[in-house]
């Protein structure tokens, strides 16, 4: 059964130093069919959006763009793999890379807030 991320809210719990999200960043996910979208902001991010495709295992292949608190427009891509926690919440293990700026790569973990 495909994981449905519709109306789920996530917060980062871990990120590599070259990332811009932090535990102050809040992601609000919307899903229609296998198309996932999200708006997010907080911490270093003034405004961000992502769009992705969800497969049958709940993996997400996404692209994102955001404006940071330095006024820069940043873009990237991310592959997220879900883990269902014992209490039923979703944890996403993410491997991402910038498609702007220094083109560096990183890893992050975000967790559903109930």
RAGIUR-V174827 format. One record per run of one state. SS is the DSSP state (A for helix, B for strand, O for the rest). FROM is the first residue (numbers start at 0). TO is the last residue. Records with the same first field share a line. If there is no record, write none. Layout:
# RAGIUR-V174827
SS = FROM-TO ; FROM-TO
This chain:
# RAGIUR-V174827
O = 0-7 ; 15-24 ; 32-33 ; 42-43 ; 54-58 ; 68-71 ; 84-88 ; 98-103 ; 113-113
B = 8-14 ; 25-31 ; 34-41 ; 44-53 ; 59-67 ; 72-83 ; 89-97 ; 104-112
